Amino acid sequence: SIIRRQRQELKLLIAELKDRDKELNDMVAVHERHIQAWEDDRQKILTLAERCSLLTSELNERNAIITSLTKKLKLLESQHNDSKITLENTQQKFKELAQKVSDSSVHCQALEEQNQSLHCSILELSAKTGQLQAREQELLTVLQLKDKALIETTDQITEVTSKFKTLEGALRAAKLEEFSHNREQQDLELTLNDVVFQVNKMKDVLSEKMKENSKHQEEISHLKQENGCLRSELILAVEEAQRKDQLYQFAKSKQVRIEKELSSLRQVCVKQQWDLHFLHVNLDSSQDSRQ
């Protein structure tokens, strides 16, 4: 009965050992699958780390591009402000030149009126000169007819001659003044032409500045759009890097859990080895006792 009981116990122990062996094989298979999964996760983590480094370098390059574009944008804004100041100065100069042109036109009109009055004075003096010449002819005829009043007529002729000389001097002075006014009018016309030329030149410069300003504004808007696109790409890259970091943290925590499970499985294997050793010892002792 003892031998039967021991045989029954041995059978039970052998069945339990088989079950334990099967469990150990299953655990080893699971452990191998875990190791394979851990190796796959490790390869994925390495590829993710390499890709993260590439993305970091690309992010640095994008940051450098954004910095250079920001500097260029600031430079273009300063150039835009300078061109705006130049445009305002040009408009102010154009207003001043227009005021000068209006003043010159008013002055020319006044000189023309003065010239017209001088011309009327010259015509009046010419008429008076003709009248005096006619008077002189009459006096000469009176001198020829009346020899007795020679002294009186001679005095009158002398007086008339002096008056004629005075009038002739006034006529010459009027002609000189007219010549000077004509010359001054020509100078004013030349000045007016120069002013008109400068105004046209300023208009051309103003149109060029306006065109250049519109080009700068278009370039600034294009750079702003490009900067917005780069910022959106940078935000997407940062979000992707954060997601990869989260995946890495998840993989790391999973690796820790796997290591804990492996340590617990090792402990279980050690305990089962001890139990198996204890069973072998009991089996040897039972065999010895049976013998």
Disulfide bonds with the S-S distance in Angstrom:
none
